C-alpha cells in the first residue's frame, strides 16, 4: 500500500476526520486513501526544470488510490479513482465537479469525505505525498522497475524511454507515472494502469528484499517512507507497520488492482470541462464488493466477461485484406479495411491467414488476431502503417471483437498479471535508465 504513493505536491500534515460510519459495521477490513497533490508550491525553479513539472499546479489531487486490506489480512484490493471523475462534493453545498478539486476546496478532510460520499465506504487512514515526496520515496526505496513493450515519449512529463525492462530512479519514475500523452495508452486510464504496474513491481521487490518481512524490517521501511509521506492524525506508526507487514505476506495473486468503470469518457460540464462519468451499475457493484470484504476479480457485475475482448480499438486499425468476404466481415467489425482481393494470388497458400505488421504495433496486432483466430502473426521491420492480411487456403471464421476501454485498461486483475513480463536474466533486458 505504501508503494502506491504517486505524484503530486509536497504539502503539510492534514488531520482527516470525515465523521462517516463504516459500511457494514466492524470486521469489514481497512480502507486507506492514498493521494498525490498537483501543486508547485515550495518547488524551486531549478527543481521544476529537473522534475519537468513546469506550468501552474491546480493544488488538487492528481492521483487517488483507495487501498482495501481485507479483515483477515489475506487479500488487498487497490482501486484507482481517475482525477476527472464527476462527483458531488461532501461539503453540504450539493455542488458537483471533478473529484480532484475536492482537495482544493477543503484539503484532505474534504477529499476523504467526498470519496466516502461517492463510494459509501469508510476511509480509515489517509496518506499524501507530492512531486518531491514521490521522487524521494522511490530513491529511498532503491528505485523502481519499469517495463514497456515499445518506446514511450511524452513531452509534457519529459518521458523518453525505450522498449524493455528499466531500473529507474525517482525522477525517471515520476515522468513515467505522470505521462498522459504517450503514443500508446494515452489518457488517464492508460496512465493509471502504468502506475499500477510500477506499484506491483515495487511491492514485489520490497517483499523479496525482506523490507516487509516482519515488524522490525517493516518499521524501518515505514520510517523511511515517512520522510517524504504525510499521514492524517488517526494514522500511527503501528497502523502502518501492521498494514505493511500484511501486504508483505501476500502472494501476487492475492493483491488486486482495478480502475473505477467509466460509462462516459468525455462528459462536458459548463465551467468544469471534460469529465468522466462512472458506470453506475458497475461502480456500485465494485463498492458493494469492497464494503462486503469480497474479492473484486472474477466479479462479472464489476467487469462483464467479453466473449472476444479487444485490447485496442478496431476503429484505429487500418487493414488491407486480399479476400473480399474476410474484408467485409472485418469492416463490419469496426476495422478500417481496404479490399485488395483483386491482386490476390490465384492459388492460396496452405494454412491460416498471415498478418504482417510493423513490430511496434503489437497490441493492435493482438486485436486483429482476436478477430482472425488461428492467424499467424508476422512482424516486419519497416512495415508501413497498414496491417496486411494474406488469406490462406484454410477457411476463415471472423470473430466479432468487443473493445471496452474499461476492460482494456481498468479491469480488475491480480498483481501477477501486472508484474514485469521481461525476464531479468535476458541478455537484452539488462536494467537501463530512462533517458533524461
N, C-alpha and C positions, 0 to 999 in steps of 0.2 A: 504494500500500500504506500509506504514511504517513497518508493521509487516512482510513483505516479506523479510526483510534483513536476509541473511543467510550466512554461514561461509566462511571465507577467512582469510586474514591477515590484521591487522590494519595499514593502511598507511596514508600518509598525504593528504592534500587537492589537488584536481585536477580541474583546470579550463578547462571546456569542451566546445569547440565551433567548431562543425563539419562543419558548413557552408552550410548545406543542407537545401533546402526549404521543407516545409510540403507538404505531398501528398494531393492533392485535395484542397489546399488552406485553408483559415481560417474556423473556425467553425467545425473542424473535431475532436475535443476532445483534450485531453492532454496525451502525452506519457512520461512515466518515465522509465528509465533503472536503475534497482537495481542489484548490483553485490556484490559478496563476493570474496575476494582475497586469494589465496592459497600461503602464504608466512610465513616463520618462523622468519623474520626479526623483531628484537625488543622483541622477546619472550624468556624469560629465560629458562634454562634447567628445573627448577622446574615447570614452567608453562607448558612446553611441556609435562612433565610427568602427571601433573594434568589434562590437557585437552586431553591427549592421542593423541598428534599430532607430534610424533617423525618423523624422516626422513627429507628429503630435500623438501622444497617447490619449486614450479615452478615459483613463482612470476607471476601468471596468474589468470584469473578468474575461480574460482571453481564453482560458481553458478551465473546464469544470468537470470533475470526475466524482461520481458517487461510488464509494467502495463499501460493499456489504460483506461482512465476515459472519458466517453462519453461527448459530448459537453453540453448536458442538465444535466450532473452530476447525471443521474438516473441509470447508469449501469457502471460496471467496469469489464474489462477482463484482466486476468493475464496469460501471456504465458511464460512458461519456455523454455529456449534455452539450450539444452544439451551442455556440455562443449567440447565434441569431435566433434561437427558439423564441417564439412569440407566446408570452405568458402574461398572467395577471400578477402584478406585484402584491406582496403581502404587507402593504403599508396602510391599509384601510381606505385607500382612495378609489379602488376598483379600476384604476387605470392599467393599461396594458402596454407592453413594449418588449424589446429584446431582453432575454434573461440576463445578459451580461451587464446591462445598465442598472440592475438592482444594487450592485456594489457601489456604483457611482452615486446613487440616490441615498443609500443608507449603510454603506460599508458592509463588513462581514455579517453583522446581525441580519440585515435585510436580505442579503444573498442567501443565507441559510433559511430564513423564514419563507422566502419565495420558492426555494426548492422544495421545502416541506409542503407548501400550499399546492404546488404543481404536481407533486408526486404522491402526497398523502403519507409519506414516510417521515419518521422522526430522525433527525440528524443528531448523533451523539457526540461527535468530535469534528473539529474544523482545523484544516491546515492551509497555509498560504505561503506562497513564495513569489519571486519575480524574475526579471531577466538576469540580474546579477546573482540572485539567490540560486536560480536554477543552474547557472554556469558553475558556481562554486560547489553546489551539491554534486554534480557529475564529476567534477575534478576531484573532490574529496573522496568519492567512491571509486576512483581509479579509471574513469572513462566509461564509455558505453559502446555497444555494438550496433552497427547499422548495416543492414543488408538490402541491396537493391538489385533488381533484375536488369535494369537498363539505366544509363546515365540520367541523373536528375539535375535540373538547373532552375533556380528561381531568383530573379534579380531582386525581388522585394525583400527576401530574407537573407540573400547572399549565398544561398546554397549552390554549390557546384561540385557534384560528386559522381564518380564513375561507377559502373556496374561492379558488383561483387560484395565482399564482406569487408567492413571497415571498423577499426577501433578508433573512436572519435573522442576528442576532449569536450569540455563543457561548451566552448564557443561553437564548435562544429556541430555538436548535437543540438544546440539551441537553434541553429539555422535549419537543421533537418526537421525538427518538430514544429517550427513556425511556418514552414513553406505551405502556401495556399495556391500558388500559381505555377506549379510544376507541369511539365509536359505530360506526365502520367498521373492519374488520380488527382485532378485539380479539385479545389473547393474544400469545404470543411470536413466532409465525410472521409475523403481520402487522407487529409491531414490527420484526422483523429485516428484512423487506422494505423498510420505510420507511428503515431505516438504510442499506440498500444503495442506495436512491435518492439519499440525501444524499451518500454516498461517490462515486457515479457522477458527479453534477453537480460536486462539489468537485474531483475529479480532472480532469474535463474543463476546468474553469476554470483550474486551475493549469497545465495543458498549454497552453491557449490564451494565457495571460498570459506564457508563457515561463519560468515558475518551475521547470520541469523540463526545459528545452531543452538543457542542456549541463552539464558538470562544475561550472563556476563558479556558475551560477544554481541548480543543484540543491544544491550545498554550502551556499549561502546559505539556501535553503529548509529544508534539514536542520538547520542550526544554529538556525533559528527554532523548529522543532519540538522540538528537544532542550531548549528552555527549559521545556517542560511535559510531556515524554515521557521515560520511563526505558527503558533497554535493559539486556540482560544483558552480562556481561563479554566474551562472544565476539563482540559486535556492535560494529564500529568505525564511525567516520565514513565511511571508504572503502566499507564494505559498504553503508551506507545511500545513499550517493551513487550507487553502481553500480545498486542496485535502483531508486532513484527515477528515475535517468536512463532506465533501461529502460522503466519504466512511462510516462514522459513521451513515449516514442516510439510507444507502442501506439495503434492505432486503437480506437475504441469496440467494434468487432465482434471484437476480439482480447482483450477483457477479459471474463471470465465471472463470474457470481455465482450462488450456489446455497445452499440450506439442507439440512442432512442430512435425508434422507427419514425420516419417522416412521411407525411401524406402530401404536402405541397412544398416544393423546394424554393419557390420564388413568390411568396405571398406579399404583395405590395401593400404597405400601410402608409397613408399620407403622414408626413412628419417623422416617420420611423424608418422607411425604406424597405428594402427586401428582407423578408423574414422567413423563418421555417415554421410550418405548422405540423405539429406532431400528428401521427396517425392515432386517432382517439382510441380505437379498439385495441390495436397492438400495444400502444404505450400503457394503457390501463392494465392489460394482461401482464406487462413487464413489472409494473409497480405491485400488482397483486401477488406475483410470484415472489418478489423480494420481501414484501410485507409478511408473507406466509413462510418465509425462510426456505423456499424451494429453489431448485436449480432453474436457470433461465435457458440453458442449452437444451435442445430437444423439445422445447415447448412450442408446438405448432401455432398456438394462439399469438405468440410474440412475432414469429417469423415463419409464415406458412411455407411448407416444403414445396419447392418448384419441381415440376417433372423434369424439365431440361433447363437449368439455370444458365444464364449467360453472364460472364464476368465483366463484359463491356457492352456498350450499346450498339446493336447491329446497324443503326442508322448512321453511324460514323465509320462504317467499314465498306470500302469500295471493292467490288469483286468482279473479275472477268471470268465468265464460265463458258466452256465450249460445248455445252449441251443445253438445248432450248428448254426442255422440261425442268431440269435442275435449276436453270437460271430463273424461270418463272416462280418456282417454289421458294427459292431464296429471296426473291424480290417481295413475294407475299409475306415473307418472314421479317421484312424490315431492312434487309441489306440493300445497299446501293449497287445494283447489278448492271453490268454490260454483257449482252449476249454475243459471244464470239463463236457460236456454233457453225457459222458458215466457213470458218477456217479450221474446223476440227478435222482430225485425221479420218480417213475412210475406214480404217480398221483400228478399233480401240485397243489399247494395250491391256493385257490381263491385269486383274486386280481392282482394288478400290480407287476412288478419286485421290489425286495428289494435289495438295495445297502448297503452292510456292509463295514465299513472302519474305519481306525484309526481316533480318534477325532481331531487330529491336521491337517487333510487333507481336511479341509472344502472347500477350493477353488477348489481343484481337484474333490471333490465330486460334486460340483455345475456344473463343466464341464461335468462330466459323466451323471449327472441327466438331463442336457440340451439335451443330445443325447437320453435319455430314458424318454420322457415326461410322467409325472404321477408316476414315480418310487418313492418308499418310501425310504428315507434316514435313515440309522440306524448306528450312530457312535458307535463303540465298543471299550471300554478301552483295551489297549494292543494288538489291532489288528495289524497284520503284514503289510508289505509294499504293498500287493496286495489289490485291490478292488474286493470284491466278489459280483457277481450279481446272485441272485436266481430268475429265471423267474417264474411267476405265471401262472394261467390259463387264465388271461386276455391277449388278443392279444397285441403284442408289435410293435409299429411303431418307428423304429430307425431314428432319425433326423440327418442330416448332419450338424455338428457344424463347425464354422469357427473361428480359432484363429488368431488374429491380435494383435501383441504387442502394436501397437499404440492405438487400441481400448481398450485393457485391462488396460493399464497404462497411456495413454495420451489423451484419447478422451475428447473433450470439455464437461465439466459438470458444473452445478451451485453449489455454496457453500453448499446448503442444502443437496446435495448428498455426500459431503465430510466430513461433520461435524461428530464428535464422535458419534457412534451409541450406545455406552454403557450408559444407563441411570445413572445420577449422584446419584440417590437415591436407586440404587440396593444395597442390603446388601453386596454382594460380589464385589462391584465396588467402594469401598472406595478409595480415592486417595492414591496412593503409589508411592514412589520414585524408579526410576530405580536403580538397583544395580550397584555400582561403580566397 
